[in-house]
Amino acid sequence: MHRSLLLLILASVTSLAGAAPLSVTLDRRDPALPCGATVTPTLTLSGMPPKGTQSFALIFWDQQPRALSGRWLVYDLPLPAHALKATAAVSLTPAGGKAATNEAGQPGYTAICAKGRHDLYIDFYAIDVPSLNIPPGTPLQRLHALIKRHKLLETKAHLSWTVK
């Protein structure tokens, strides 16, 4: 299958309190992106978290015209996390954090194989507690609700991607 990268946009968000921006980046040539990949994406995390940050979380989303799917969900990342390096896609403990069960029903990360255009989003969160106190493999809905309750700051990266 041939895949082509259309666009990569990096966004930073600054809190009203004036904290330095956080950012997350994904290389368009990341070996985790092709269908059948057996490793997780390598992400670079940068910037200063806002005061009160005790951990980080992220959700890697795949959006197609009529569907949105959480492909990789990582939480309880300890401070100071500066990168998530490639690890086995089924790993439930990336970078000292924990991974949830994604919406493909798989533990850890699942690469995108469906043909067509995809908008990939990475939501990176500064969290106000050191742990969300849920076990690895927790489903997306439970994790997302806890992230919303405990987030201090959110930043996003976007990648448009076509699978042929």
Contact map, one row per residue, 1 for C-alpha under 8 A:
11100000000000000000000000000000001000000000000000000000000000000000000000000000000000000000000000000000000000000000000000000000000000000000000000000000000000000011
11110000000000000000000000000000000000000000000000000000000000000000000000000000000000000000000000000000000000000000000000000000000000000000000000000000000000000011
11111000000000000000000000000000010000000000000000000000000000000000000000000000000000000000000000000000000000000000000000000000000000000000000000000000000000001111
01111100000000000000000000000000000000000000000000000000000000000000000000000000000000000000000000000000000000000000000000000000000000000000000000000000000000001110
00111111000000000000000000010000000000000000000000000000000000000000000000000000000000000000000000000000000000000000000000000000000000000000000000000000000000111100
00011111000000000000000000000000000000000000000000000000000000000000000000000000000000000000000000000000000000000000000000000000000000000000000000000000000000111100
00001111100000000000000000000000000000000000000000000000000000000000000000000000000000000000000000000000000000000000000000000000000000000000000000000000000001111000
00001111110000000000000000010000000000000000000000000000000000000000000000000000000000000000000000000000000000000000000000000000000000000000000000000000000011110000
00000011111000000000000000000000000000000000000000000000000000000000000000000000000000000000000000000000000000000000000000000000000000000000000000000000000011100000
00000001111100000000001110000000000000000000000000000000000000000000000000000000000000000000000000000000000000000000000000000000000000000000000000000000000111000000
00000000111110000000001100000000000000000000000000000000000000000000000000000000000000000000000000000000000000000000000000000000000000000000000000000000001111000000
00000000011111000000111000000000000000000000000000000000000000000000000000000000000000000000000000000000000000000000000000000000000000000000000000000000001100000000
00000000001111100000111000000000000000000000000000000000000000000000000000000000000000000000000000000000000000000000000000000000000000000000000000000000111100000000
00000000000111110111110000000000000000000000000000000000000000000000000000000000000000000000000000000000000000000000000000000000000000000000000000000000100000000000
00000000000011111110100000000000000000000000000001000000000000000000000000000000000000000000000000000000000000000000000000000000000000000000000000000000100000000000
00000000000001111110000000000000000000000000000000000000000000000000000000000000000000000000000000000000000000000000000000000000000000000000000000000000000000000000
00000000000000111110000000000000000000000000000000000000000000000000000000000000000000000000000000000000000000000000000000000000000000000000000000000000000000000000
00000000000001111111000000000000000000000000000000000000000000000000000000000000000000000000000000000000000000000000000000000000000000000000000000000000000000000000
00000000000001111111100000000000000000000000000111100000000000000000000000000000000000000000000000000000000000000000000000000000000000000000000000000000000000000000
00000000000001000111110000000000000000000000001111000000000000000000000000000000000000000000000000000000000000000000000000000000000000000000000000000000000000000000
00000000000111100011111000000000000000000000001110000000000000000000000000000000000000000000000000000000000000000000000000000000000000000000000000000000000000000000
00000000000111000001111100000000000000000000111110000000000000000000000000000000000000000000000000000000000000000000000000000000000000000000000000000000001000000000
00000000011110000000111110000000000000000000111000000000000000000000000000000000000000000000000000000000000000000000000000010000000000000000000000000000001110000000
00000000011000000000011111000000000000000011110000000000000000000000000000000000000000000000000000000000000000000000000001010000000000000000000000000000001110000000
00000000010000000000001111100000000000000011100000000000000000000000000000000000000000000000000000000000000000000000000000000000000000000000000000000000000010000000
00000000000000000000000111110100000000001111000000000000000000000000000000000000000000000000000000000000000000000000000000000000000000000000000000000000000010000000
00000000000000000000000011111100000000000110000000000000000000000000000000000000000000000000000000000000000000000000000000000000000000000000000000000000000000000000
00001001000000000000000001111100000000000000000000000000000000000000000000000000000000000000000000000000000000000000000000000000000000000000000000000000000000000000
00000000000000000000000000111110100000000000000000000000000000000000000000000000000000000000000000000000000000000000000000000000000000000000000000000000000000000000
00000000000000000000000001111111100000001100000000000000000000000000000000000000000000000000000000000000000000000000000000000000000000000000000000000000000000000000
00000000000000000000000000001111110010101000000000000000000000000000000000000000000000000000000000000000000000000000000000000000000000000000000000000000000000000000
00000000000000000000000000000111110011111100000000000000000000000000000000000000000001000000000000000000000000100000000000000000000000000000000000000000000000000000
00000000000000000000000000001111111010001000000000000000000000000000000000000000000000000000000000000000000000110000000000000000000000000000000000000000000000000000
00100000000000000000000000000011111110000000000000000000000000000000000000000000000000000000000000000000000000111000000000000000000000000000000000000000000000000000
10000000000000000000000000000000111110000000000000000000000000000000000000000000000000000000000000000000000000111000000000000000000000000000000000000000000000000000
00000000000000000000000000000000011111000000000000000000000000000000000000000000000000000000000000000000000000101000000000000000000000000000000000000000000000000000
00000000000000000000000000000011111111110000000000000000000000000000000000000000000000001000000000000000000001100000000000000000000000000000000000000000000000000000
00000000000000000000000000000001000111110000000000000000000000000000000000000000000000011100000000000000000000000000000000000000000000000000000000000000000000000000
00000000000000000000000000000011000011111000000000000000000000000000000000000000000001111100000000000000000010000000000000000000000000000000000000000000000000000000
00000000000000000000000000000001000011111100000000000000000000000000000000000000000011111000000000000000000010000000000000000000000000000000000000000000000000000000
00000000000000000000000001000111100000111110000000000000000000000000000000000000000111000000000000000000000000000000000000000000000000000000000000000000000000000000
00000000000000000000000001100101000000011111000000000000000000000000000000000000001111000000000000000000000000000000000000000000000000000000000000000000000000000000
00000000000000000000000111100000000000001111100000000000000000000000000000000000001110000000000000000000000000000000000000000000000000000000000000000000000000000000
00000000000000000000000111000000000000000111110000000000000000000000000000000000011100000000000000000000000000000000000000000000000000000000000000000000000000000000
00000000000000000000011110000000000000000011111000000000000000000000000000000000111100000000000000000000000000000000000000000000000000000000000000000000000000000000
00000000000000000000011100000000000000000001111100000000000000000000000000000000010000000000000000000000000000000000000000000000000000000000000000000000000000000000
00000000000000000001111000000000000000000000111110000000000000000000000000000000000000000000000000000000000000000000000000000000000000000000000000000000000000000000
00000000000000000011110000000000000000000000011111000000000000000000000000000000000000000000000000000000000000000000000000000000000000000000000000000000000000000000
00000000000000000011110000000000000000000000001111101000000000000000000000000000000000000000000000000000000000000000000000000100000000000000000000000000100000000000
00000000000000100011000000000000000000000000000111111000000000000000000000000000000000000000000000000000000000000000000000000100000000000000000000000001100000000000
00000000000000000010000000000000000000000000000011111000000000000000000000000000000000000000000000000000000000000000000000000000000000000000000000000000000000000000
00000000000000000000000000000000000000000000000001111100000000000000000000000000000000000000000000000000000000000000000000000001000000000000000000000001000000000000
00000000000000000000000000000000000000000000000011111111000000000000000000000000000000000000000000000000000000000000000000000111100000000000000000000001000000000000
00000000000000000000000000000000000000000000000000011111000000000000000000000110000000000000000000000000000000000000000000000111110000000000000000000000000000000000
00000000000000000000000000000000000000000000000000001111100000000000000000111110000000000000000000000000000000000000000000000111111000000000000000000000000000000000
00000000000000000000000000000000000000000000000000001111110000000000000000111110100000000000000000000000000000000000000000011110000000000000000000000000000000000000
00000000000000000000000000000000000000000000000000000011111000000000000011111000000000000000000000000000000000000000000000011110000000000000000000100000000000000000
00000000000000000000000000000000000000000000000000000001111100000000000111100000000000000000000000000000000000000000000001111000000000000000000000000000000000000000
00000000000000000000000000000000000000000000000000000000111110000000011111000000000000000000000000000000000000000000000011110000000000000000000000000000000000000000
00000000000000000000000000000000000000000000000000000000011111000000011110000000000000000000000000000000000000000000000111100000000000000000000000000000000000000000
00000000000000000000000000000000000000000000000000000000001111100001111100000000000000000000000000000000000000000000000111100000000000000000000000000000000000000000
00000000000000000000000000000000000000000000000000000000000111110001111000000000000000000000000000000000000000010000011110000000000000000000000000000000000000000000
00000000000000000000000000000000000000000000000000000000000011111111100000000000000000000000000000000000000000000000011110000000000000000000000000000000000000000000
00000000000000000000000000000000000000000000000000000000000001111111000000000000000000000000000000000000000000000001111000000000000000000000000000000000000000000000
00000000000000000000000000000000000000000000000000000000000000111110000000000000000000000000000000000000000000000000110000000000000000000000000000000000000000000000
00000000000000000000000000000000000000000000000000000000000000111111000000000000000000000000000000000000000000000000000000000000000000000000000000000000000000000000
00000000000000000000000000000000000000000000000000000000000000111111100000000000000000000000000000000000000000000000000000000000000000000000000000000000000000000000
00000000000000000000000000000000000000000000000000000000000011110111110000000000000000000000000000000000000000000000000000000000000000000000000000000000000000000000
00000000000000000000000000000000000000000000000000000000000011100011111000000000000000000000000000000011000000000000000000000000000000000000000000000000000000000000
00000000000000000000000000000000000000000000000000000000001111000001111110000000000000000000000000000111000000000000000000000000000000000001000000000000000000000000
00000000000000000000000000000000000000000000000000000000001111000000111110000000000000000000000000000111000011100000000000000000000000000000000000000000000000000000
00000000000000000000000000000000000000000000000000000000011110000000011111000000000000000000000000111100000111000000000000000000000000000000000000000000000000000000
00000000000000000000000000000000000000000000000000000000111100000000011111100000000000000000000000111100000110000000000000000000000000000001000000000000000000000000
00000000000000000000000000000000000000000000000000000000111000000000000111111000000000000000010011110000000000000000000000000000000000000000000000000000000000000000
00000000000000000000000000000000000000000000000000000011110000000000000011111000000000000000000011110000000000000000000000000000001100000000000000000000000000000000
00000000000000000000000000000000000000000000000000000011100000000000000001111100000000000000000111000000000000000000000000000000011100000000000000000000000000000000
00000000000000000000000000000000000000000000000000000011100000000000000001111110100000000000001111000000000000000000000000000000000000000000000000000000000000000000
00000000000000000000000000000000000000000000000000000111000000000000000000011111100000000000000110000000000000000000000000000000010000000000000000000000000000000000
00000000000000000000000000000000000000000000000000000111000000000000000000001111100000000000000000000000000000000000000000000000000000000000000000000000000000000000
00000000000000000000000000000000000000000000000000000000000000000000000000000111110000000000000000000000000000000000000000000000000000000000000000000000000000000000
00000000000000000000000000000000000000000000100000000001000000000000000000001111111100000000001000000000000000000000000000000000000000000000000000000000000000000000
00000000000000000000000000000000000000000001110000000000000000000000000000000001111100000000000000000000000000000000000000000000000000000000000000000000000000000000
00000000000000000000000000000000000000000111100000000000000000000000000000000000111110000000001000000000000000000000000000000000000000000000000000000000000000000000
00000000000000000000000000000000000000001111100000000000000000000000000000000000111111000000011000000000000000000000000000000000000000000000000000000000000000000000
00000000000000000000000000000000000000011110000000000000000000000000000000000000001111100000011000000000000000000000000000000000000000000000000000000000000000000000
00000000000000000000000000000001000000111100000000000000000000000000000000000000000111110000000000000000000000000000000000000000000000000000000000000000000000000000
00000000000000000000000000000000000000110000000000000000000000000000000000000000000011111010010000000000000000000000000000000000000000000000000000000000000000000000
00000000000000000000000000000000000001110000000000000000000000000000000000000000000001111110000000000000000000000000000000000000000000000000000000000000000000000000
00000000000000000000000000000000000011110000000000000000000000000000000000000000000000111110000000000000000111000000000000000000000000000000000000000000000000000000
00000000000000000000000000000000000001100000000000000000000000000000000000000000000000011111000000000000011110000000000000000000000000000000000000000000000000000000
00000000000000000000000000000000000000000000000000000000000000000000000000000000000000111111110000100000001110000000000000000000000000000000000000000000000000000000
00000000000000000000000000000000000000000000000000000000000000000000000000000000000000000111110001110000001100000000000000000000000000011000000000000000000000000000
00000000000000000000000000000000000000000000000000000000000000000000000000000000000000000011111111100000000000000000000000000000000000010000000000000000000000000000
00000000000000000000000000000000000000000000000000000000000000000000000001000000000110100011111111100000000000000000000000000000000000000000000000000000000000000000
00000000000000000000000000000000000000000000000000000000000000000000000000001000101110000000111110000000000000000000000000000000000000000000000000000000000000000000
00000000000000000000000000000000000000000000000000000000000000000000000000011100000000000000111111000000000000000000000000000000000000000000000000000000000000000000
00000000000000000000000000000000000000000000000000000000000000000000000001111100000000000000111111100000000000000000000000000000000000000000000000000000000000000000
00000000000000000000000000000000000000000000000000000000000000000000000001111000000000000001110111110000000000000000000000000000000000110000000000000000000000000000
00000000000000000000000000000000000000000000000000000000000000000000000111100000000000000011110011111000001100000000000000000000000000011100000000000000000000000000
00000000000000000000000000000000000000000000000000000000000000000000000111100000000000000001000001111100001100000000000000000000000000011111001000000000000000000000
00000000000000000000000000000000000000000000000000000000000000000000000110000000000000000000000000111111111100000000000000000000000000011111000000000000000000000000
00000000000000000000000000000000000000000000000000000000000000000000011110000000000000000000000000011111111111000000000000000000000000000011000000000000000000000000
00000000000000000000000000000000000000000000000000000000000000000000111000000000000000000000000000001111110000000000000000000000000000000011000000000000000000000000
00000000000000000000000000000000000000000000000000000000000000000000111000000000000000000000000000001111110001000000000000000000000000000000000000000000000000000000
00000000000000000000000000000000000000000000000000000000000000000000000000000000000000000000000000001111111000000000000000000000000000000000000000000000000000000000
00000000000000000000000000000000000000000000000000000000000000000000000000000000000000000100000000001111111111000000000000000000000000000000000000000000000000000000
00000000000000000000000000000000000000000000000000000000000000000000000000000000000000000111000000111100111110000000000000000000000000001000000000000000000000000000
00000000000000000000000000000000000000000000000000000000000000000000000110000000000000001111000000111100011111000000000000000000000000001000000000000000000000000000
00000000000000000000000000000000000000110000000000000000000000000000001110000000000000001110000000000100011111100000000000000000000000000000000000000000000000000000
00000000000000000000000000000000000010000000000000000000000000000000001100000000000000001000000000000101010111110000000000000000000000000000000000000000000000000000
00000000000000000000000000000001111110000000000000000000000000000000001000000000000000000000000000000000000011111000000000000000000000000000000000000000000000000000
00000000000000000000000000000000111000000000000000000000000001000000000000000000000000000000000000000000000001111100000000000000000000000000000000000000000000000000
00000000000000000000000000000000011100000000000000000000000000000000000000000000000000000000000000000000000000111110000000000000000000000000000000000000000000000010
00000000000000000000000000000000000000000000000000000000000000000000000000000000000000000000000000000000000000011111000000000000000000000000000000000000000000000010
00000000000000000000000000000000000000000000000000000000000000000000000000000000000000000000000000000000000000001111100000000000000000000000000000000000000000000111
00000000000000000000000000000000000000000000000000000000000000010000000000000000000000000000000000000000000000000111110000000000000000000000000000000000000000000111
00000000000000000000000000000000000000000000000000000000000000011000000000000000000000000000000000000000000000000011111000000000000000000000000000000000000000011110
00000000000000000000000000000000000000000000000000000000000001111000000000000000000000000000000000000000000000000001111100000000000000000000000000000000000000011110
00000000000000000000000000000000000000000000000000000000000001110000000000000000000000000000000000000000000000000000111110000000000000000000000000000000000001111000
00000000000000000000000000000000000000000000000000000000000111100000000000000000000000000000000000000000000000000000011111000000000000000000000000000000000001111000
00000000000000000000000000000000000000000000000000000000001111100000000000000000000000000000000000000000000000000000001111100000000000000000000000000000000111100000
00000000000000000000000100000000000000000000000000000000011110000000000000000000000000000000000000000000000000000000000111110000000000000000000000000000000111000000
00000000000000000000000000000000000000000000000000000000011110000000000000000000000000000000000000000000000000000000000011111000000000000000000000000000011110000000
00000000000000000000001100000000000000000000000000000001111000000000000000000000000000000000000000000000000000000000000001111100000000000000000000000000011100000000
00000000000000000000000000000000000000000000000000000001110000000000000000000000000000000000000000000000000000000000000000111110000000000000000000100011111000000000
00000000000000000000000000000000000000000000000011001111100000000000000000000000000000000000000000000000000000000000000000011111000000000000000000000011110000000000
00000000000000000000000000000000000000000000000000001111100000000000000000000000000000000000000000000000000000000000000000001111110000000000000000100111100000000000
00000000000000000000000000000000000000000000000000011110000000000000000000000000000000000000000000000000000000000000000000000111110000000000000000000111000000000000
00000000000000000000000000000000000000000000000000001110000000000000000000000000000000000000000000000000000000000000000000000011111100000000000000000100000000000000
00000000000000000000000000000000000000000000000000000110000000000000000000010100000000000000000000000000000000000000000000000011111100000000000000000000000000000000
00000000000000000000000000000000000000000000000000000010000000000000000000110000000000000000000000000000000000000000000000000000111111000000000000000000000000000000
00000000000000000000000000000000000000000000000000000000000000000000000000110000000000000000000000000000000000000000000000000000111111000000000001100000000000000000
00000000000000000000000000000000000000000000000000000000000000000000000000000000000000000000000000000000000000000000000000000000001111100000000000000000000000000000
00000000000000000000000000000000000000000000000000000000000000000000000000000000000000000000000000000000000000000000000000000000001111110100000000000000000000000000
00000000000000000000000000000000000000000000000000000000000000000000000000000000000000000000000001000000000000000000000000000000000011111100000000000000000000000000
00000000000000000000000000000000000000000000000000000000000000000000000000000000000000000001100001111000000000000000000000000000000001111100000000000000000000000000
00000000000000000000000000000000000000000000000000000000000000000000000000000000000000000001000000111000001100000000000000000000000000111110000000000000000000000000
00000000000000000000000000000000000000000000000000000000000000000000000000000000000000000000000000111000000000000000000000000000000001111111011000000000000000000000
00000000000000000000000000000000000000000000000000000000000000000000000000000000000000000000000000011110000000000000000000000000000000001111111000000000000000000000
00000000000000000000000000000000000000000000000000000000000000000000010010000000000000000000000000011110000000000000000000000000000000000111111100000000000000000000
00000000000000000000000000000000000000000000000000000000000000000000000000000000000000000000000000000000000000000000000000000000000000000011111110000000000000000000
00000000000000000000000000000000000000000000000000000000000000000000000000000000000000000000000000000000000000000000000000000000000000000111111111000000000000000000
00000000000000000000000000000000000000000000000000000000000000000000000000000000000000000000000000010000000000000000000000000000000000000111111111100000000000000000
00000000000000000000000000000000000000000000000000000000000000000000000000000000000000000000000000000000000000000000000000000000000000000001111111110000000000000000
00000000000000000000000000000000000000000000000000000000000000000000000000000000000000000000000000000000000000000000000000000000000000000000111111111000000000000000
00000000000000000000000000000000000000000000000000000000000000000000000000000000000000000000000000000000000000000000000000000000000100000000011111111100000000000000
00000000000000000000000000000000000000000000000000000000100000000000000000000000000000000000000000000000000000000000000000001010000100000000001111111110000000000000
00000000000000000000000000000000000000000000000000000000000000000000000000000000000000000000000000000000000000000000000000000000000000000000000111111110000000000000
00000000000000000000000000000000000000000000000000000000000000000000000000000000000000000000000000000000000000000000000000000000000000000000000011111110000000000000
00000000000000000000000000000000000000000000000000000000000000000000000000000000000000000000000000000000000000000000000000000011100000000000000001111111000000000000
00000000000000000000000000000000000000000000000000000000000000000000000000000000000000000000000000000000000000000000000000001111000000000000000000111111110000000000
00000000000000000000000000000000000000000000000001011000000000000000000000000000000000000000000000000000000000000000000000001111000000000000000000000111110000000000
00000000000011100000000000000000000000000000000011000000000000000000000000000000000000000000000000000000000000000000000000001110000000000000000000000011111000000000
00000000000010000000000000000000000000000000000000000000000000000000000000000000000000000000000000000000000000000000000000111100000000000000000000000011111100000000
00000000001110000000011100000000000000000000000000000000000000000000000000000000000000000000000000000000000000000000000000111000000000000000000000000000111110000000
00000000011110000000001100000000000000000000000000000000000000000000000000000000000000000000000000000000000000000000000011110000000000000000000000000000011111000000
00000001111000000000001111000000000000000000000000000000000000000000000000000000000000000000000000000000000000000000000011100000000000000000000000000000001111100000
00000011111000000000000000000000000000000000000000000000000000000000000000000000000000000000000000000000000000000000001111000000000000000000000000000000000111110000
00001111100000000000000000000000000000000000000000000000000000000000000000000000000000000000000000000000000000000000001110000000000000000000000000000000000011111000
00001111000000000000000000000000000000000000000000000000000000000000000000000000000000000000000000000000000000000000111100000000000000000000000000000000000001111100
00111110000000000000000000000000000000000000000000000000000000000000000000000000000000000000000000000000000000000000111100000000000000000000000000000000000000111110
00111100000000000000000000000000000000000000000000000000000000000000000000000000000000000000000000000000000000000011110000000000000000000000000000000000000000011111
11110000000000000000000000000000000000000000000000000000000000000000000000000000000000000000000000000000000000001111110000000000000000000000000000000000000000001111
11100000000000000000000000000000000000000000000000000000000000000000000000000000000000000000000000000000000000000011000000000000000000000000000000000000000000000111
